[in-house]
Amino acid sequence: MGNVTLRWIPSFYLEDSGASPVEDFLGGLQADARLQILAAIEKLCILRQTAKPPLIGHVRDKLWELRVERRTNIFRLIYCVDNGHVIFLYGFQKKEQKISKREFTIAQKRYQKHLDRQNGKKK
């Protein structure tokens, strides 16, 4: 039998400084909201590519969003999947129906940096 990944492994994007912006975002939330987001991350890792809306949504290209609603708050974590790992690139509290250009640009830059690191490029 081949090497079958039974679940995705969650990872958080790291800046060159070692800072983890998504973990910082999660750390700034109230405990109940943070726990609900962590439970959604766990569910995504178990369901993998079988996860469907409303839990996830396709953003663009290789970027996806994990969706979590907590009372009147809507949270999003933008992620990509790479070799059995789900890499959370950007987290934010949503205020509009669509992801803003600013939020998408941040996630896209982090995704590109992740790819560059995977390919051995320094930037």
C-alpha positions in Angstrom: 0.0 0.0 0.0 1.3 3.5 -0.9 2.0 6.4 1.4 -1.6 7.6 2.1 -2.1 10.8 4.1 -5.1 10.3 6.3 -5.3 14.0 7.2 -3.7 17.2 6.3 -1.2 18.7 8.7 -1.8 22.3 9.7 1.0 24.8 9.3 1.2 28.5 9.7 3.1 30.8 7.4 6.3 32.2 9.0 7.9 35.6 8.2 11.6 35.6 7.7 11.8 37.0 11.2 10.1 33.8 12.5 6.9 35.7 13.3 3.7 33.9 12.6 1.0 36.4 11.5 -1.8 33.9 11.6 -0.9 32.6 15.0 -0.6 36.3 16.2 -4.1 36.9 14.7 -5.6 33.9 16.5 -3.8 34.9 19.7 -5.5 38.3 19.6 -9.0 36.8 19.5 -11.3 36.0 22.5 -10.8 32.4 23.7 -14.2 31.2 22.5 -13.7 32.5 18.9 -10.2 31.1 18.8 -11.4 27.7 19.9 -14.1 27.7 17.3 -11.5 28.6 14.6 -9.2 25.8 15.8 -12.1 23.3 15.7 -12.7 24.4 12.1 -9.0 23.9 11.3 -9.2 20.4 12.7 -12.3 19.6 10.7 -10.6 20.9 7.5 -7.6 18.7 8.2 -9.7 15.6 8.6 -12.0 16.3 5.6 -9.1 17.5 3.3 -10.3 18.0 -0.3 -13.8 16.7 0.5 -14.5 19.8 2.6 -17.3 21.9 1.1 -19.0 25.3 1.6 -19.9 26.8 4.0 -16.7 25.5 5.7 -14.4 26.5 2.9 -14.5 28.6 -0.3 -12.2 29.0 -3.3 -10.6 32.4 -3.4 -8.5 32.3 -6.6 -5.9 30.0 -8.2 -4.4 27.8 -5.4 -5.8 29.9 -2.5 -8.8 28.9 -0.4 -10.5 30.3 2.6 -11.6 28.6 5.8 -14.9 30.3 7.0 -15.9 30.6 10.6 -18.9 32.5 11.9 -19.2 33.3 15.6 -22.3 35.2 16.6 -22.0 38.5 14.6 -18.4 38.0 13.7 -17.1 36.4 10.5 -13.5 35.1 10.4 -11.5 33.9 7.5 -8.2 32.1 7.2 -6.7 32.1 3.7 -4.7 28.9 3.0 -3.1 26.8 0.4 -2.4 23.1 0.4 1.1 21.8 -0.3 2.2 18.1 0.0 -0.2 17.1 2.7 0.1 20.3 4.6 -2.5 23.1 4.8 -0.6 26.3 5.2 -2.5 29.2 6.7 -1.3 32.4 5.1 -3.5 35.1 6.4 -6.3 35.5 9.0 -8.8 38.4 9.3 -12.2 39.3 10.6 -14.4 39.8 7.6 -16.4 43.0 7.3 -17.5 42.8 3.6 -19.1 40.2 1.4 -16.0 39.8 -0.7 -12.3 39.5 0.3 -10.8 42.9 -0.2 -8.0 43.5 -2.7 -5.6 44.3 0.3 -6.3 41.0 2.0 -6.0 39.0 -1.2 -2.7 40.8 -2.0 -1.2 39.9 1.4 -2.2 36.3 1.1 -0.9 36.1 -2.5 2.5 37.6 -1.6 2.8 35.1 1.3 1.9 32.2 -1.0 4.5 33.3 -3.5 7.1 33.6 -0.8 6.1 30.1 0.4 6.6 28.8 -3.2 10.0 30.5 -3.5 11.2 28.9 -0.2 10.0 25.5 -1.4 12.0 26.1 -4.6 15.1 27.3 -2.7 14.9 30.9 -3.7 15.7 33.7 -1.3 13.8 37.0 -1.4 
